[in-house]
Amino acid sequence: MNSGKLNFLGFPDHDIYNITAPFLWMGRNIIAGRVEKREEEISRIVFFEEVEKGWYPVKNAPTFQGLQDPCISRIDGKILLGGVRFPVIFGENKQGWQMEFFLEDEDGDFKKVLTGPPKMKDIRFLQLEDHRILVLTRPQGEYGGRGKIGYCLVNDLQEATHDIIDQAPLFDHCPKDSWVGANEAHSLKNGQVGVLGHIAEFDRNQNRHYYSMVFSLDPKTGNSTLPEIIAKRCDFPVGDSKRDDLEDVIFSGGIHRLEDGKARLFAGLSDAEAGFLDIPDPFLQYES
């Protein structure tokens, strides 16, 4: 399989990882990436554009200070950008995180329109053909364990309240010692939804192991297939790691379906770099 790393420039002494797949913004082909120093976890989301085989920060583009792990979807044709705010201080000075979502306006600027419930990552949106919005959730704790994927439908973003997201029914996708999360959702030709995500586990030494996976769901019934692993860290070039326990980590960013039955997966690598991997289109099986 063809694979490689993406060369990000413009931020010396910083890592760029947990990227999105390329998307169109203001006529430009953009990747949003998490920018962070190796020894820190204080991040920003930056837009990058490819110039002569390198990805450079887009001049005068918005940046999102304090946000991690960008994700992209479209609502009524406008970009909806999400990221994880960290740190967030909740009651009694307890530190946590919270997702924030920003909707593009006609000038290409972004306005915050939504927050997710406290301490929930991996919330994703997909607008369906009937204009309703599929919401994929990822609670943890008493309801979700180490992390399970939930699902609900809303008529618009304003309906995606904390209560609705918190109460979304969950798929039983993994053993209790593992966890899963959605990274991107795609409308398929037969009305199904293909989901790109990750499945993860600890080993006996508390090292993390993250894999890219896909599954499909029927938005009318809520039925889903079981996750299928499509990529591992060893499928990408070797490289740096933020910490020793993150060496075997890939974080699915997005996937481009190509016309020849193939697809290109974009992912963060070991919380330090970003890369791509060309694979057979994993969603074709759900459209047959």
N, C-alpha and C positions, 0 to 999 in steps of 0.2 A: 504494500500500500504506500502511496506517495504521501509524505508528511514533511513538515518543516516548521521552523520557528518564524514568528513575525518580528521584524526589526523596528522597534519604536525608538524615536529620537526626540530630543528637545527637553528631556528631563534627566540630566546627568545625576548619578547617585540615587536614582529612583528605579523601582521595578514597575512594570506595567503588565498586569495580568487580569484574569477573570473578565475577559473582554466579551463584547457582543459579536455576533456576526456582522459583516458590513451591511449598512442600510443607507438609503437615500435621504439626505437632509439638505434643503436649499440647493438642489441640483448637484450636490457633492456626494461622493461615495465615502461613507464615514464608518469608523469603528469607535465605539465608546469603550474606554478602558479604565480600570482601577489603577491609580497612580499612588505609589507609596514607597517610603524608604524601607530597606530590608529589615531594619531593627525596630520598626514601628508598626502600628496598625491604624494610624491616623491617615485617612485617605482623601482623595478627591476623584471625581469622575471627569474625564477630559475627552473631547472629541479629537480624533486623529484622521488625517487624510493621507493616502498613499501618494508619494512623490518620488520618482526614480528609485523604486524598490525599497523604500523606507516609509514608515508612517510617522508623520509630523503633526504636532498640534495645529489645529485650525485657528488661524488668526481671527480674533473678535468673536469666536464661538463661546457660548456659555460654558462655564465650568460649575461643578456642583461640589462645593467644599463639604468635607465631613461625610461624604457618601461613599459606599463600597459596592462592588458587584453589580454593575449596571445591567439592565434588561430593557428590551425594546418591544413594543407592540404598536398597533395602530387602531385608533378609535375614530370612526367617521373620516378616515383618510389622514388624520393627524397623528404624529408620533406621540406615544405615551412612554416616557422614560421613567423607569423605577430604579431605586437604589436603596441600600441599607444604611440608615443613619447610625453611626457609632462614634463615641458613646452617647447614650441617652440616659439621663438620670430620672428614675421614677421615684415613687414615694420612699421615704426614709433613706434617701441617698443611695438607693440600689441602682447599680449600673447595668444597662442592658442595651438593646438595639430596637429599631423600628423602621419599617419600610416607608418610603415616601415616593409619591408618583407625581410627575410633572407633565402637563399636556402642552403641546406645541400650539402657538397661535399663528396667525397669518404672516407675521414678520419673522417667523423662525425662533422667537423667544419661547421660554417655557415658564408656566405658572403652576405652582403646587396646587393639586386638586384633590389629593387623597392621601391619607396615611393608613398603614395597616395596624393591626393590633400589636401591643407591646410584645417584644421578644418573639416575633414571627418573621422568619425569612422566607424566600422562595414563593412569594405570592406572584401569580402571573395572570394575565388577561388575554382573551382572544374574542374579538367581535365576530359573531356568526353571521351567516347569510340573512337571517331574519332580524338582524341588528341587535339581538340580545347579546349579552356579554358573558362568556364563560369565565369563571374565576377559579383558579387552582390555588389551594391553600397549603400550609405546612405547619400545623400545630405541633407542639412538643409538650412534654410533661404528662400529667395524669390522662389527658385525652389522646395525645399523639405519641406518647413514648419518646423515643429519641428522634422521631420525625416521620410522619406519614402524610400522604398527599390527600387533600380533600377537594371537593368539587361542588359548585353551585352555579346557578344562572341568575343574572340580574338584568333589569331592563336598561339601566344606565349606571354610570360610575357612582352617582349619588346613592344608589341603593346598596353599594358595596360597603356597608357599615361594619364596624368591628363585630357586632353581634352576629351578623349574617356570615361573615368570614369565620368567626370562631365556631359556629354551629354547623358548618358544612359537613356533610357525611364523608367518611374516610374510606379510601380503598385499602384492602388488606393486601399490600404488595410486598412485604418483606418480613423476615423473622424479627422477633422483638429486640435482638441485639444489633440489628442493622438499622439504617435509616435511609429515607429517600427524599427527594425534592424535585419539583418541576423547574425547568429552566426556560422552556420556550414551547409554545403550542402552535400547531399548523392545521388549517382547514384542509381536509382531504376531499378527493373528488366524489366520494360516495356519501358525504355528509358526516363521516366520522372525524374525529380529531386525533391527530398524531402528536404525542407529547415527547419532547426531548427532556431528559432529566439526568439525575445522578443517583447512584445507590452507593452506600458507604458503610464501613465497619471499622472497628478497632481490632488489632491483633492482641496477643497476650502481653506485648510490651507497650501497649497503648499507642502504637503507631497507627496513623489513619490510612485507609485505603479507599480511594474514590474511583468510581468507574462511570463512564457515560452509558446511559441506557435510554431505551424508547419503549413506549407502549401506546395503545390506542384506546379511546373511549367513545362511547355513543352518548352525545349530549342530550338525547331525548330520554334515554333510560338510565344513564349513569353506569351501565355495564362497561367493564374494561378488560383488556388483556393483561397478562402478567408482564412485568418489565423484562426486557431482553438487553443484555450488555452488548454494546456495539464498539467500545473502545476502552483501552487501558493505558496507563502511563507509558508502558513499554512500547506502545505503538508509535510514540513520538520520539524525537531526538532527545538524547540525554542532556541534562542541563542543571542549572542551579536550583536550590530549594531554600525556602525561607527558614525552615527548621528541619532537623533530621526526621521528625515524625511526619513531615509532609512530603517526603520524597515520592511516595506512590499515590499522588493526588492529581487527578484532572477534574476541572470544574467546567461542565458543559456550558458554552456560551451561546451558541446558535448553530444552525445548520442551513446550508443553501442546497436546495434540491436542483440538480442539473438535468439537462434534457436527455442525456444518454444513459439514464438508469443509474447514475452515480450521484453522490452528494459530497459536499465538503463540510466537515465538522470543524468548528472553531472552539477553542477551549483554553482555559487557564492551566498552567503547568506548575505544579509543586508550589503554588502561591508565590511564584517569582517571575515567571515568564508566560508567554502565550504562543500558541501554535495552531496549525491546521492539519487535518488528516482527510485524505480522499478515501471514501468507502462506497460500497454499493448502497443505493438509496434505501434506508431502513424502513421507510413508510410505504413503499410499493406493496409490501405484503398485506398491508391493511386495506389497500384499495382494490384488491383483486376479489 
